Amino acid sequence: MTIRMKKIGFILFLAMAFCLKGNAQDDAQFTLFPWATSYYNAGGIGEQSNTLCFTLMYDNKYVGWHDSYGTRMDTVGGKTGPQDFFLSIESYHKKLHGAIGLTFISDQIGFYQNIGVKLGYAYKLRIGGGHLGIGVQASLFNQTINKDGFDPLQDGDPVLAQLSESTMDLDFSLGLMYKCDQWYAGVGVTQLVSAFDKNQALRLSGEHGSTRTPQMYFHGGYTWIVPANPNWELLPQALVKTDFHTATWEVMALARYNGVYWGGLGYRFQDAVSLLFGARPFYNSSNVYLKGLEAGLSYGITANKLGYRVHRSFGDVEVMVRYCFDIYKPEVFSGYGSSRSIYKNWY
């Protein structure tokens, strides 16, 4: 299944079309993608300077959907639904001139279960009024398949007999991300080793099951303060992703009030329309230990044939919790001195 739904789209940054390929394994996808940047772009590790951040996300997909043979997707593997879990820990360090990040992921696609860990570093370079993150990640993924979940039309299917129940892959990712006060943009590539894997043909033939393929992401966003009422901000976001055979995109339009409450709509091409809500409840508080807490919720209404049939999907539910706090005390300068020394510790 490529890019989750075998969808055909167009890459916004490349004027070329791709043909559909249905035998590859993709990265997990999240509706609240701006909060999972470190997963698909190594350059986005440690987006905020001088902080330690924890981000937890949970996604339950296509609840209630049955396939054409009556198999319920929300009971595969004895679970309540195809579920994705994401946990990232990111920390900026002055002595390293950048940030390190550790990511844990559990991703279910049909009868395949992927569990992985990523360790990465992003060098932060001050350019203009913002900073450029140049990142690299190493990842280790274990993929298992639930053969008992298949219901073949005939017993003794030779393809099922050849599938390995568990595989382990080491891979790498690269990324660039530029961020300033009002906008950001980035590009990331994941699963690089898969592009040169000599055993890929064996995996595609069924000996080892599904294979992982390179994924490329283009993403960006903008913060626009409403001139008539500065308490309101508009935050459009966009993400384009491709496995070099097919592509898809998703957009998000958020409005944030007083820096605390936010909400809006999202759309994933030929997949879902999402309602988004969230808050930073203590953003304006003087309590430095609560200031960095943020939570979000999204509900995706299935916008394809999976949502129209009798045993239809009732949509996706996603929850996000993030907590960040400063690990360095603010620097206080007194007297006179060169402005060069004042800014020397900012990346």
C-alpha positions in Angstrom: 0.0 0.0 0.0 1.7 3.2 -1.1 1.2 6.4 0.8 -1.5 4.6 2.8 -4.4 4.8 0.4 -2.8 3.9 -3.0 -3.8 7.4 -4.1 -2.6 9.2 -7.2 -1.6 12.9 -6.8 0.8 15.5 -8.0 3.9 16.7 -6.3 3.5 20.5 -5.8 7.2 21.1 -6.3 7.7 18.8 -9.3 5.7 18.9 -12.5 5.6 15.3 -13.2 3.2 12.4 -12.7 3.9 9.0 -11.0 2.4 5.6 -11.6 0.8 3.6 -8.8 2.9 0.9 -7.1 1.1 -1.3 -4.6 3.8 -3.4 -2.9 5.8 -1.1 -0.7 5.7 -0.1 2.9 5.2 3.6 3.9 5.9 5.7 6.9 3.1 6.4 9.4 1.0 9.4 8.7 -0.4 11.9 11.2 -3.2 14.4 10.8 -1.4 16.8 13.2 1.7 16.5 11.2 3.3 19.9 12.3 3.8 18.3 15.8 5.5 15.2 14.3 8.2 17.0 12.2 11.1 15.1 13.7 9.6 11.8 12.4 9.7 12.8 8.7 12.4 15.5 8.6 15.6 15.1 10.6 16.3 18.8 10.1 13.3 19.6 12.3 14.7 18.0 15.4 14.8 20.6 18.3 12.7 23.3 16.5 12.7 25.4 19.7 16.1 26.5 21.1 17.1 26.0 24.7 14.3 23.5 25.4 13.7 19.9 26.2 10.4 18.7 24.5 8.3 15.5 24.9 5.6 14.8 22.2 3.2 11.9 22.4 0.7 11.2 19.6 -1.9 8.5 19.2 -4.0 7.8 16.0 -6.8 5.3 15.6 -7.6 4.9 11.9 -10.7 3.8 9.9 -12.7 2.7 12.9 -15.5 0.3 12.0 -14.5 -0.5 8.4 -14.9 -4.0 7.0 -13.1 -5.3 3.9 -15.0 -7.1 1.1 -14.6 -10.4 2.9 -16.0 -9.2 6.1 -12.8 -8.7 8.0 -13.0 -5.8 10.4 -9.9 -3.5 10.2 -10.6 -2.5 13.8 -10.2 -6.0 15.1 -7.0 -7.0 13.3 -4.5 -8.4 15.8 -7.1 -8.2 18.5 -6.9 -4.4 18.7 -9.6 -1.8 18.7 -8.4 -0.4 15.4 -5.3 0.2 13.2 -3.3 2.4 15.6 -0.2 4.5 15.4 1.8 5.6 18.4 4.5 8.3 18.3 6.8 9.5 21.1 9.6 12.0 20.5 12.2 13.4 23.0 14.1 16.4 21.6 16.7 18.5 23.3 18.9 21.5 22.2 22.5 21.6 23.5 24.7 24.6 23.1 27.9 22.6 23.2 26.7 20.5 20.3 25.6 23.6 18.3 22.3 21.7 17.7 19.7 19.3 18.9 19.5 15.6 19.4 16.2 13.6 19.2 15.0 10.2 20.1 11.8 8.9 18.4 9.7 5.8 19.1 7.0 4.7 16.6 4.5 1.9 16.5 2.6 1.7 13.2 0.0 -0.7 12.0 -1.0 -1.1 8.3 -3.4 -3.9 7.6 -1.8 -7.1 8.9 1.6 -5.5 9.2 2.9 -4.1 12.5 6.0 -1.8 12.5 7.9 -0.9 15.7 10.9 1.3 15.4 13.2 3.8 17.0 15.1 6.7 15.5 18.1 8.6 16.9 19.1 11.8 15.2 21.0 15.1 15.4 20.3 18.4 13.7 23.0 21.1 13.4 21.5 24.6 13.9 23.0 27.3 11.7 21.9 31.0 12.1 21.0 32.5 8.7 19.3 35.9 8.4 16.5 36.3 10.9 16.1 32.5 11.4 17.9 29.3 11.6 18.6 26.3 9.4 18.5 22.8 10.7 20.6 20.2 9.0 19.8 16.8 10.3 20.5 13.1 10.0 18.8 10.1 11.7 19.5 6.4 12.1 16.5 4.1 12.5 15.9 0.5 13.5 12.6 -1.0 12.5 11.1 -4.4 13.3 8.2 -5.5 11.0 5.9 -8.4 11.9 3.0 -9.9 10.0 -0.1 -11.5 11.5 -0.6 -14.5 9.2 -3.6 -15.7 11.2 -5.4 -12.5 10.2 -5.5 -13.5 6.5 -8.6 -15.3 5.2 -7.4 -16.7 1.8 -10.0 -18.1 -0.7 -8.1 -21.4 -0.6 -6.0 -23.2 2.0 -2.2 -23.6 1.5 -1.6 -20.3 -0.2 2.1 -20.5 -1.2 2.6 -16.7 -0.9 1.6 -16.7 2.7 3.9 -19.7 3.3 6.9 -17.7 2.0 6.2 -14.6 4.1 8.6 -14.0 7.0 6.7 -13.3 10.2 9.4 -10.8 11.4 12.1 -8.7 9.8 14.6 -6.1 11.1 15.9 -3.2 9.1 18.5 -0.5 9.7 18.0 2.7 7.8 18.9 6.4 7.6 17.1 9.7 7.0 18.2 13.2 6.1 16.5 16.6 6.3 16.8 20.4 6.0 14.5 22.9 7.7 14.6 26.6 7.8 12.5 28.4 10.4 12.1 32.1 11.4 9.4 34.0 13.4 6.7 34.0 10.7 7.3 31.0 8.5 9.1 27.7 8.0 9.9 25.3 5.2 11.6 22.0 5.0 12.4 18.9 3.0 13.2 15.4 4.4 14.0 12.0 3.0 13.5 8.8 5.0 14.4 5.2 4.5 17.5 6.0 2.3 19.1 2.6 2.6 16.0 1.0 1.1 16.8 2.7 -2.2 20.1 0.7 -2.5 18.9 -2.6 -0.8 20.1 -5.5 -2.9 17.6 -7.8 -1.2 14.6 -5.6 -2.3 13.8 -7.9 -5.2 13.6 -10.8 -2.8 11.3 -8.9 -0.5 9.0 -7.8 -3.3 8.8 -11.4 -4.5 7.3 -12.4 -1.2 10.2 -14.1 0.5 10.5 -11.6 3.3 7.1 -9.8 3.0 6.7 -6.1 2.5 9.7 -3.8 2.0 10.3 -0.3 3.1 10.9 2.3 0.3 12.3 5.8 0.3 9.9 8.6 1.2 10.4 12.3 0.5 8.5 15.1 2.3 8.1 18.8 1.4 6.4 20.9 4.1 5.9 24.4 5.3 3.8 26.9 7.2 3.2 30.6 7.8 2.0 32.6 10.8 -0.1 35.7 9.9 -1.1 38.1 12.7 -4.5 39.6 11.8 -3.8 43.4 11.7 -7.3 44.4 12.8 -7.0 42.1 15.9 -3.5 41.0 16.9 -5.0 38.5 19.3 -5.8 36.3 16.4 -3.3 34.4 14.3 -3.9 32.4 11.1 -1.5 29.4 10.6 -1.8 27.6 7.2 0.3 24.4 6.9 1.0 22.1 4.0 2.7 18.7 3.5 3.5 16.9 0.3 4.9 13.4 0.3 6.0 10.9 -2.3 7.6 7.5 -2.6 8.8 8.4 -6.1 6.0 6.3 -7.6 2.9 8.1 -6.3 2.3 11.2 -4.3 -0.2 12.8 -2.0 -0.7 16.0 -0.1 -2.5 17.5 2.9 -3.2 21.0 4.1 -4.3 22.5 7.3 -5.8 25.9 8.2 -5.6 26.9 11.8 -6.7 30.0 13.8 -5.1 30.7 17.2 -6.5 33.1 19.7 -4.4 34.9 22.3 -1.6 32.4 21.8 -3.7 29.8 23.7 -6.6 28.3 21.9 -6.4 27.0 18.3 -8.7 25.2 15.9 -9.4 24.7 12.2 -9.8 22.3 9.3 -7.5 19.9 7.5 -7.8 18.0 4.3 -5.8 14.9 3.1 -6.1 14.3 -0.6 -8.7 11.6 -1.4 -8.7 10.5 2.2 -10.2 12.7 4.9 -11.5 16.0 6.0 -10.4 16.8 9.6 -11.7 18.9 12.5 -8.8 20.2 14.6 -8.8 21.6 18.2 -6.1 22.3 20.7 -4.8 24.6 23.4 -1.7 25.8 25.3 -3.6 26.4 28.5 -0.8 27.9 30.5 0.9 29.8 27.6 0.4 33.2 29.3 1.0 31.9 32.8 4.0 33.0 34.9 4.5 29.4 36.0 7.5 28.3 33.9 6.9 24.6 34.6 3.3 24.7 33.1 3.9 27.2 30.3 5.1 24.6 27.8 2.1 22.2 28.0 0.1 21.8 24.8 -2.7 19.3 23.8 -4.5 18.7 20.5 -7.3 16.6 19.1 -8.4 15.8 15.6 -11.3 13.9 14.1 -11.0 12.9 10.4 -14.1 12.3 8.4 -13.4 9.6 5.8 -13.7 11.2 2.3 -13.4 8.2 0.1 -15.2 5.0 -0.7 -14.3 3.5 2.7 -16.7 6.0 4.2 -19.6 5.3 1.9 -20.2 1.6 1.9 -22.4 -0.4 4.4 -19.6 -1.4 6.7 -18.0 2.0 6.4 -15.3 3.7 8.2 -16.4 6.2 10.9 -13.2 8.2 10.6 -9.9 8.7 12.4 -9.3 10.0 15.9 -5.9 11.5 16.8 -4.7 12.9 20.2 -1.5 14.9 20.8 0.2 16.0 24.0 3.4 18.1 24.1 5.4 19.4 27.0 8.5 21.6 26.6 10.6 23.5 29.2 13.7 25.6 29.1 16.9 23.7 30.1 19.1 26.9 30.1 18.5 30.0 32.2 17.9 33.2 30.3 21.2 35.1 29.9 21.2 38.6 31.5 23.7 41.2 30.2 24.7 44.3 31.9 27.0 47.2 31.2 28.4 47.9 27.8 29.8 45.5 25.3 29.8 44.4 21.7 26.5 43.3 20.2 28.5 40.4 18.7 29.0 38.9 22.2 25.3 39.4 23.1 24.2 37.1 20.3 27.0 34.6 20.3 25.0 31.9 22.1 22.0 32.0 19.8 22.9 29.0 17.7 
